[in-house]
Every structure is written in C-alpha cells, then in structure tokens.
C-alpha cells in the first residue's frame, strides 16, 4: 500500500450548524460548517418554514381560499 495516499481522518471532527447546534462525527475535515441540521430542519422539527420574498405563497393561499368558497356556494 502506498504511503500518504489517503487524507488524514479526524475521529472527532466538529460540525457547527447555522442554528448553533454542534456535534462531532468522523471526517476528513477537522471542522465543518453547515446551514441546516436535524435540529432545525422542518422535516425533523415539524415546523413549517417558507422563505417567500415575492409573496407568491400568500397569493396562492388566497386563490385557494377563493376556490374553496366558490365550491361551497355551488
């Protein structure tokens, strides 16, 4: 086997999330910064986060409500 072929492996690499959560894993990098983790991801937390700068979600919800009201009148 060739020497110095593989990168150094860190058994206690630190992962830091944007939400402030930190944990350790094994990695070839000693420190990793991530934007989202299981502590803040909507799938795991059950909280809905919608980033909507143009108001498209709100417009869709308004159209959906109007359609529901129309279908109830018929």
MARNUKOL-269687 format. One record per residue (C-alpha): residue number from 1; y, z, x. Coordinates in nm, 4 decimals. Last residue first. Layout:
// MARNUKOL-269687
num,Y,Z,X
NUM,Y,Z,X
...
// end
This chain:
// MARNUKOL-269687
num,Y,Z,X
74,2.5588,-0.5712,-7.2416
73,2.8069,-0.2930,-7.1617
72,2.5676,-0.1250,-6.9128
71,2.5366,-0.4484,-6.7089
70,2.9136,-0.4746,-6.6794
69,2.9448,-0.1145,-6.5592
68,2.6761,-0.1684,-6.2944
67,2.8481,-0.4867,-6.1729
66,3.1803,-0.3035,-6.1451
65,3.0126,-0.0246,-5.9450
64,2.8543,-0.2792,-5.7072
63,3.1873,-0.4547,-5.6604
62,3.3480,-0.1197,-5.5670
61,3.0613,-0.0399,-5.3265
60,3.1026,-0.3766,-5.1573
59,3.4767,-0.3266,-5.1183
58,3.4167,0.0179,-4.9645
57,3.1631,-0.1256,-4.7212
56,3.4014,-0.4041,-4.6247
55,3.6910,-0.1709,-4.5496
54,3.7859,-0.3531,-4.2303
53,3.7175,-0.0766,-3.9788
52,3.3774,0.0297,-4.1050
51,3.1640,0.2603,-3.8930
50,2.9122,0.3999,-4.1359
49,2.7377,0.7253,-4.0572
48,2.4822,0.8562,-4.3054
47,2.3305,1.1948,-4.2290
46,1.9515,1.2303,-4.2368
45,1.9538,1.3821,-3.8877
44,1.6662,1.1769,-3.7446
43,1.7594,0.8353,-3.8848
42,2.1324,0.9131,-3.8556
41,2.1069,0.9549,-3.4748
40,2.2881,1.2706,-3.3559
39,2.0128,1.4990,-3.2239
38,1.7702,1.2094,-3.1670
37,2.0102,1.0526,-2.9196
36,2.3168,0.8257,-2.9202
35,2.5649,0.7078,-2.6582
34,2.3619,0.7670,-2.3417
33,2.4494,0.8969,-1.9941
32,2.1742,0.9071,-1.7318
31,2.1490,1.1265,-1.4192
30,1.8788,1.1238,-1.1475
29,1.7651,0.7659,-1.2060
28,1.4003,0.6702,-1.1504
27,1.3101,0.8822,-1.4499
26,1.1205,1.1895,-1.5691
25,1.2928,1.3702,-1.8526
24,1.5509,1.6447,-1.8974
23,1.7756,1.7235,-2.1936
22,2.1435,1.7305,-2.2797
21,2.3213,1.7162,-2.6182
20,2.6995,1.6787,-2.5999
19,2.7398,1.4192,-2.8773
18,2.7947,1.1486,-2.6127
17,2.4429,1.2180,-2.4850
16,2.3511,1.3545,-2.1424
15,2.0094,1.2889,-1.9858
14,1.9192,1.4866,-1.6744
13,1.6346,1.3722,-1.4491
12,1.3841,1.6483,-1.3773
11,1.0829,1.4608,-1.2357
10,1.3033,1.2247,-1.0356
9,1.1127,0.9230,-0.9035
8,1.2412,0.7462,-0.5906
7,1.2171,0.3690,-0.6179
6,0.8892,0.1941,-0.5318
5,0.8255,-0.0245,-0.2283
4,0.9216,0.2312,0.0373
3,0.5823,0.1984,0.2122
2,0.3474,-0.0863,0.1272
1,0.0000,0.0000,0.0000
// end
